[in-house]
């Protein structure tokens, strides 16, 4: 049996667009979620685990979708495809994503995504304040401008490939089986 990333951390499974949007918004942010076309049927699932300033998530919609969070403001996202493909627009930059090519977002730039029905994603949320604090320490002073990223990142080779390969097994091992915040969300 193939195991899913963070398989012990299923947050929800749903075929309802509004419920899916609302449950994902609790972990990520409020956003618009729309099915593309008339023949798609949502079969969404989200597995999630939070480790201090980082949230680790596995997301699958089971249908082609448009997702529009706008500006995330308080966090950065690295979105890596395990399967499927997508188009991510962060500000004026657009990147095509698929296994081996991830998207990295900038909190101050408007964000919009179109994901294929076969998309299976690792979505890592990094709190902006934590990222900026670490960078400020390394630079020896405060940032003069908000940190911005170009959205495309090749995770098929080099150090990003090591990061990507460690995503499932390492993260799953670091997450507690039933964190308190997950128990609260399951009950709602």
C-alpha positions as CSV (number, residue, x, y, z in Angstrom):
1,X,0.0,0.0,0.0
2,X,1.4,3.4,-1.0
3,X,1.5,5.8,2.0
4,X,0.7,9.5,1.6
5,X,2.9,12.2,3.0
6,X,1.8,13.0,6.6
7,X,-0.6,10.1,6.3
8,X,-1.1,10.0,10.1
9,X,-2.2,13.6,10.0
10,X,-5.4,13.6,8.0
11,X,-7.1,16.9,8.8
12,X,-10.1,16.4,6.5
13,X,-11.5,14.8,3.4
14,X,-14.4,16.4,1.5
15,X,-16.4,16.7,-1.8
16,X,-17.9,20.0,-0.8
17,X,-16.1,23.2,-2.2
18,X,-17.2,25.5,0.6
19,X,-16.2,23.0,3.4
20,X,-12.8,22.4,1.7
21,X,-12.1,26.1,1.3
22,X,-13.1,26.8,4.9
23,X,-11.0,23.9,6.4
24,X,-8.0,24.8,4.3
25,X,-8.3,28.5,5.3
26,X,-7.9,27.5,9.0
27,X,-4.4,26.2,8.2
28,X,-3.3,28.5,5.3
29,X,-5.4,31.6,4.8
30,X,-8.8,32.7,3.4
31,X,-9.0,32.2,-0.3
32,X,-11.3,31.7,-3.3
33,X,-11.6,28.1,-4.5
34,X,-13.4,27.3,-7.8
35,X,-13.8,24.2,-9.8
36,X,-12.7,24.6,-13.4
37,X,-15.2,23.3,-16.0
38,X,-18.4,21.5,-15.4
39,X,-17.4,17.9,-15.3
40,X,-15.0,18.0,-12.4
41,X,-16.0,16.6,-9.0
42,X,-14.1,17.6,-5.9
43,X,-12.4,14.8,-3.9
44,X,-10.3,16.9,-1.6
45,X,-8.0,15.9,1.3
46,X,-5.6,17.7,3.5
47,X,-3.0,16.3,5.9
48,X,-1.4,18.8,8.1
49,X,1.2,19.2,10.9
50,X,2.5,22.3,12.5
51,X,6.1,22.6,13.8
52,X,6.5,26.0,15.5
53,X,6.8,28.6,12.6
54,X,6.3,26.0,9.9
55,X,3.2,24.2,8.8
56,X,3.6,21.0,6.7
57,X,0.7,20.0,4.4
58,X,-0.2,17.5,1.9
59,X,-3.1,18.7,-0.4
60,X,-5.0,17.0,-3.1
61,X,-8.2,18.4,-4.7
62,X,-9.1,15.5,-7.1
63,X,-10.4,18.1,-9.7
64,X,-9.0,20.9,-11.7
65,X,-9.2,24.0,-9.5
66,X,-8.4,27.7,-9.4
67,X,-7.2,28.9,-5.9
68,X,-6.8,32.6,-5.2
69,X,-5.5,33.6,-1.8
70,X,-4.5,37.1,-2.8
71,X,-1.7,38.4,-0.6
72,X,-0.8,36.0,2.2
73,X,0.9,38.8,4.1
74,X,2.0,36.8,7.1
75,X,3.7,33.8,5.5
76,X,5.7,32.4,2.6
77,X,4.8,29.1,0.8
78,X,6.8,26.5,-1.0
79,X,4.5,24.4,-3.0
80,X,6.0,21.2,-4.5
81,X,4.1,18.9,-6.8
82,X,4.4,15.2,-6.1
83,X,2.1,14.5,-9.1
84,X,0.2,16.6,-11.6
85,X,1.0,20.1,-12.7
86,X,0.0,23.7,-12.1
87,X,0.4,27.3,-12.9
88,X,1.3,29.7,-10.1
89,X,1.2,33.5,-10.4
90,X,3.0,35.4,-7.6
91,X,2.8,39.1,-8.4
92,X,3.8,39.6,-12.0
93,X,5.7,36.4,-12.2
94,X,4.2,33.1,-13.4
95,X,5.7,29.7,-13.1
96,X,4.6,26.3,-14.4
97,X,4.9,23.7,-11.6
98,X,5.2,19.9,-11.8
99,X,7.3,17.3,-10.0
100,X,10.8,18.7,-9.9
101,X,9.8,22.4,-10.2
102,X,8.2,24.0,-7.1
103,X,6.7,27.5,-6.5
104,X,8.0,29.8,-3.8
105,X,5.7,32.7,-3.0
106,X,6.2,36.2,-1.7
107,X,3.7,37.3,1.0
108,X,3.3,40.9,-0.3
109,X,2.5,39.7,-3.9
110,X,-0.9,38.6,-5.0
111,X,-1.1,34.9,-5.4
112,X,-3.2,32.8,-7.8
113,X,-2.9,29.1,-8.8
114,X,-4.5,26.7,-11.3
115,X,-4.0,23.1,-10.4
116,X,-4.6,20.0,-12.5
117,X,-7.0,17.3,-11.3
118,X,-4.0,15.0,-10.7
119,X,-2.1,17.5,-8.6
120,X,-0.8,16.2,-5.3
121,X,1.1,18.8,-3.4
122,X,3.4,19.3,-0.5
123,X,2.6,22.8,0.7
124,X,5.0,24.2,3.3
125,X,4.0,27.4,5.1
126,X,6.8,29.5,6.7
127,X,5.8,32.3,9.0
128,X,7.1,35.5,7.6
129,X,8.3,36.9,10.9
130,X,10.4,33.8,11.6
131,X,12.0,33.9,8.1
132,X,12.8,37.6,8.4
133,X,14.2,37.2,11.9
134,X,16.6,34.4,10.8
135,X,17.7,36.5,7.8
136,X,18.1,39.6,9.9
137,X,20.4,37.7,12.4
138,X,22.5,36.4,9.5
139,X,22.8,39.9,7.9
140,X,23.5,41.5,11.3
141,X,20.6,44.0,11.2
142,X,17.0,44.5,10.2
143,X,15.8,44.1,6.6
144,X,15.4,47.3,4.7
145,X,12.8,45.9,2.3
146,X,10.4,42.9,2.5
147,X,12.0,39.6,1.4
148,X,10.9,38.6,-2.2
149,X,11.4,35.4,-4.1
150,X,11.3,34.5,-7.7
151,X,8.5,31.9,-7.8
152,X,10.3,29.0,-9.6
153,X,12.6,26.6,-7.7
154,X,14.1,23.5,-9.3
155,X,13.8,20.7,-6.7
156,X,15.0,18.0,-9.0
157,X,18.7,18.5,-8.3
158,X,21.2,20.0,-5.9
159,X,20.3,21.1,-2.3
160,X,16.7,21.7,-3.2
161,X,16.4,18.1,-4.2
162,X,17.7,16.9,-0.8
163,X,15.1,19.2,0.8
164,X,12.3,17.7,-1.4
165,X,13.3,14.1,-0.8
166,X,13.3,14.6,3.0
167,X,9.8,16.2,2.9
168,X,7.6,13.1,3.5
169,X,9.5,10.7,5.8
170,X,11.4,13.3,7.9
171,X,8.5,15.6,8.4
172,X,6.1,12.7,9.3
173,X,8.5,11.5,11.9
174,X,8.8,14.9,13.5
175,X,5.0,15.4,13.8
176,X,3.2,14.2,16.9
177,X,0.4,11.7,16.1
178,X,-2.5,13.9,17.3
179,X,-1.6,17.5,17.9
180,X,-4.1,19.4,20.0
181,X,-5.0,21.9,17.3
182,X,-5.8,19.0,14.9
183,X,-8.2,17.4,17.5
184,X,-10.0,20.8,17.8
185,X,-10.5,21.1,14.0
186,X,-11.7,17.5,13.6
187,X,-14.4,18.2,16.1
188,X,-15.8,21.2,14.3
